[in-house]
Amino acid sequence: MTPSSTTGLDERLASVLCYSAWWITGLLFLVIERQHRGIRFHAAQSLVLFGALSLLLLGLGALSALALMVSGQAYQVARAVADALWIGTAALWLVLVVRAWRGETWRVPLVAALADRIVAKTSW
């Protein structure tokens, strides 16, 4: 039997909220949810996935600023890569939110294993 949520929220709603503000709500739910492993998994996956993507987007933003000093063409390439990553990240976010709302757990490749380890190490 899966334990009830520490937050008192429905499992599906809490899972959706883990992804709602990317890594920020993932971190918040990882801290406040102490019992429900499913919700904690969504929180950890959100933290790892969107934390890494946020850092990557930040780095690409800095790279495009540096590329602007080199040439206009280098800037355009850097911006195109950053824009494509942004669109892909937004699409991934939407998929995760919809699947969480349906009660599904999509284990994002490369991220889910780390999320499992975080949940296991931070269990109360």
C-alpha contacts under 8 A as a table, 3 or more apart, distances in Angstrom:
res1	aa1	res2	aa2	distance
2	T	36	H	6.76
2	T	37	R	7.88
3	P	35	Q	6.07
3	P	36	H	5.56
4	S	8	G	7.39
4	S	35	Q	6.81
4	S	36	H	6.08
5	S	8	G	5.27
5	S	9	L	6.36
5	S	10	D	7.45
5	S	11	E	7.00
5	S	33	E	6.70
5	S	34	R	7.62
5	S	35	Q	6.03
5	S	36	H	5.30
5	S	39	I	7.92
6	T	9	L	7.89
6	T	32	I	7.30
6	T	33	E	5.31
6	T	34	R	5.91
6	T	35	Q	6.04
6	T	36	H	7.32
7	T	32	I	7.19
7	T	33	E	6.30
9	L	13	L	6.62
9	L	14	A	5.90
10	D	13	L	5.31
10	D	14	A	6.09
11	E	14	A	5.21
11	E	15	S	6.06
11	E	38	G	7.93
11	E	39	I	6.67
11	E	103	G	8.00
12	R	15	S	5.09
12	R	16	V	6.23
12	R	100	A	6.09
12	R	101	W	5.34
12	R	102	R	7.25
12	R	103	G	5.61
13	L	16	V	5.15
13	L	17	L	6.15
13	L	101	W	6.70
14	A	17	L	4.98
14	A	18	C	6.25
14	A	39	I	6.53
15	S	18	C	5.16
15	S	19	Y	7.11
15	S	38	G	7.84
15	S	39	I	5.33
15	S	42	H	5.86
15	S	43	A	7.33
15	S	100	A	5.72
15	S	101	W	7.33
16	V	19	Y	5.54
16	V	20	S	6.25
16	V	96	L	7.96
16	V	97	V	5.33
16	V	98	V	7.84
16	V	100	A	5.44
16	V	101	W	5.91
17	L	20	S	4.75
17	L	21	A	7.56
17	L	25	T	6.72
18	C	21	A	7.40
18	C	22	W	7.38
18	C	23	W	7.99
18	C	25	T	5.07
18	C	26	G	4.66
18	C	28	L	7.93
18	C	29	F	6.21
18	C	39	I	7.66
18	C	42	H	6.16
18	C	43	A	4.97
18	C	46	S	6.54
19	Y	22	W	5.00
19	Y	23	W	7.17
19	Y	25	T	6.44
19	Y	26	G	6.26
19	Y	42	H	7.49
19	Y	43	A	7.21
19	Y	46	S	5.66
19	Y	93	W	7.16
19	Y	96	L	7.33
19	Y	97	V	6.39
20	S	25	T	6.56
20	S	97	V	7.44
21	A	24	I	5.72
21	A	25	T	5.35
21	A	26	G	7.73
22	W	25	T	6.15
22	W	26	G	6.53
22	W	46	S	6.07
22	W	47	L	7.02
22	W	50	F	5.47
22	W	51	G	7.50
22	W	93	W	7.85
23	W	26	G	4.78
23	W	27	L	6.03
23	W	46	S	5.36
23	W	47	L	4.10
23	W	48	V	7.15
23	W	49	L	7.56
23	W	50	F	5.16
23	W	51	G	5.24
24	I	27	L	5.27
24	I	28	L	6.27
24	I	47	L	7.07
25	T	28	L	4.78
25	T	29	F	5.98
25	T	43	A	7.27
25	T	46	S	7.93
25	T	47	L	7.84
26	G	29	F	5.36
26	G	30	L	6.05
26	G	42	H	7.30
26	G	43	A	4.00
26	G	44	A	6.05
26	G	45	Q	7.49
26	G	46	S	5.07
26	G	47	L	4.79
27	L	30	L	5.04
27	L	31	V	6.28
27	L	43	A	6.46
27	L	44	A	7.17
27	L	47	L	5.79
28	L	31	V	5.29
28	L	32	I	6.25
28	L	43	A	7.88
29	F	32	I	5.08
29	F	33	E	5.39
29	F	39	I	7.77
29	F	40	R	6.92
29	F	43	A	5.69
30	L	33	E	5.71
30	L	34	R	7.70
30	L	40	R	5.57
30	L	43	A	5.36
30	L	44	A	6.34
31	V	34	R	7.38
33	E	36	H	6.76
33	E	39	I	7.36
33	E	40	R	6.47
34	R	40	R	7.70
34	R	123	S	6.78
34	R	124	W	5.84
35	Q	123	S	7.69
35	Q	124	W	7.22
36	H	39	I	5.57
36	H	40	R	6.23
37	R	40	R	4.90
37	R	41	F	5.95
37	R	119	V	7.19
38	G	41	F	5.06
38	G	42	H	6.44
39	I	42	H	5.16
39	I	43	A	6.18
40	R	43	A	4.95
40	R	44	A	6.07
40	R	119	V	6.22
41	F	44	A	5.12
41	F	45	Q	5.97
41	F	115	A	6.13
41	F	116	D	6.48
41	F	119	V	6.17
42	H	45	Q	5.09
42	H	46	S	6.00
42	H	105	T	7.78
43	A	46	S	5.16
43	A	47	L	6.14
44	A	47	L	5.01
44	A	48	V	6.12
44	A	115	A	4.91
44	A	116	D	7.71
44	A	118	I	6.54
44	A	119	V	6.76
45	Q	48	V	5.26
45	Q	49	L	5.82
45	Q	108	V	7.85
45	Q	111	V	6.43
45	Q	112	A	6.13
45	Q	114	L	7.82
45	Q	115	A	5.00
46	S	49	L	5.29
46	S	50	F	5.60
46	S	51	G	7.49
47	L	50	F	5.74
47	L	51	G	5.38
48	V	51	G	5.22
48	V	52	A	6.03
48	V	111	V	6.73
48	V	114	L	7.70
48	V	115	A	6.92
49	L	52	A	5.42
49	L	53	L	6.22
49	L	111	V	6.29
50	F	53	L	4.86
50	F	54	S	5.76
51	G	54	S	5.15
51	G	55	L	6.30
52	A	55	L	5.18
52	A	56	L	6.17
53	L	56	L	4.90
53	L	57	L	6.03
53	L	89	T	7.34
54	S	57	L	5.09
54	S	58	L	6.08
55	L	58	L	4.99
55	L	59	G	6.08
56	L	59	G	5.03
56	L	60	L	6.14
57	L	60	L	5.05
57	L	61	G	6.13
57	L	82	A	6.41
57	L	85	L	7.37
57	L	86	W	7.26
58	L	61	G	5.05
58	L	62	A	6.36
59	G	62	A	5.11
59	G	63	L	6.09
60	L	63	L	4.82
60	L	64	S	6.02
60	L	78	A	6.89
60	L	79	R	7.78
60	L	81	V	7.90
60	L	82	A	5.82
61	G	64	S	5.16
61	G	65	A	6.35
61	G	79	R	7.62
61	G	82	A	7.04
62	A	65	A	5.08
62	A	66	L	6.34
63	L	66	L	5.05
63	L	67	A	5.98
63	L	78	A	6.86
64	S	67	A	4.80
64	S	68	L	6.13
64	S	74	A	7.71
64	S	75	Y	5.24
64	S	76	Q	7.89
64	S	78	A	5.00
64	S	79	R	5.96
65	A	68	L	5.18
65	A	69	M	6.99
65	A	75	Y	7.21
66	L	69	M	5.38
66	L	70	V	6.83
66	L	75	Y	7.87
67	A	70	V	5.00
67	A	71	S	6.20
67	A	72	G	7.47
67	A	74	A	5.25
67	A	75	Y	4.71
67	A	78	A	7.10
68	L	71	S	5.44
68	L	72	G	5.69
68	L	74	A	6.74
68	L	75	Y	4.76
69	M	72	G	7.88
70	V	74	A	6.84
70	V	75	Y	7.84
71	S	74	A	5.32
71	S	75	Y	6.39
72	G	75	Y	5.07
72	G	76	Q	6.28
73	Q	76	Q	5.08
73	Q	77	V	6.37
74	A	77	V	5.20
74	A	78	A	6.22
75	Y	78	A	5.13
75	Y	79	R	6.03
76	Q	79	R	5.10
76	Q	80	A	6.02
77	V	80	A	5.09
77	V	81	V	6.30
78	A	81	V	5.25
78	A	82	A	6.20
79	R	82	A	4.97
79	R	83	D	5.92
80	A	83	D	5.06
80	A	84	A	6.09
81	V	84	A	5.16
81	V	85	L	6.19
82	A	85	L	5.10
82	A	86	W	6.10
83	D	86	W	4.98
83	D	87	I	6.22
84	A	87	I	5.19
84	A	88	G	6.13
85	L	88	G	5.03
85	L	89	T	5.96
86	W	89	T	5.07
86	W	90	A	6.14
87	I	90	A	5.13
87	I	91	A	6.18
88	G	91	A	5.10
88	G	92	L	6.11
89	T	92	L	5.03
89	T	93	W	6.09
90	A	93	W	5.03
90	A	94	L	6.25
91	A	94	L	5.11
91	A	95	V	6.29
92	L	95	V	5.13
92	L	96	L	6.24
93	W	96	L	5.19
93	W	97	V	6.18
94	L	97	V	5.14
94	L	98	V	6.14
95	V	98	V	5.25
95	V	99	R	6.06
96	L	99	R	5.19
96	L	100	A	5.96
96	L	106	W	7.02
97	V	100	A	5.16
97	V	101	W	6.12
98	V	101	W	5.08
98	V	102	R	6.29
99	R	102	R	5.04
99	R	103	G	6.37
99	R	104	E	5.09
99	R	105	T	6.67
99	R	106	W	6.95
100	A	103	G	5.03
100	A	104	E	5.29
100	A	105	T	6.20
100	A	106	W	7.90
101	W	104	E	7.34
107	R	111	V	7.51
107	R	112	A	5.16
108	V	111	V	5.52
108	V	112	A	5.42
109	P	112	A	6.10
109	P	113	A	7.94
110	L	113	A	6.44
110	L	114	L	7.45
111	V	114	L	5.45
111	V	115	A	6.23
112	A	115	A	4.90
112	A	116	D	6.10
113	A	116	D	5.07
113	A	117	R	6.43
114	L	117	R	5.09
114	L	118	I	6.29
115	A	118	I	5.06
115	A	119	V	6.21
116	D	119	V	5.15
116	D	120	A	6.15
117	R	120	A	5.07
117	R	121	K	6.08
118	I	121	K	5.23
118	I	122	T	6.01
119	V	122	T	5.33
119	V	123	S	5.98
120	A	123	S	5.58
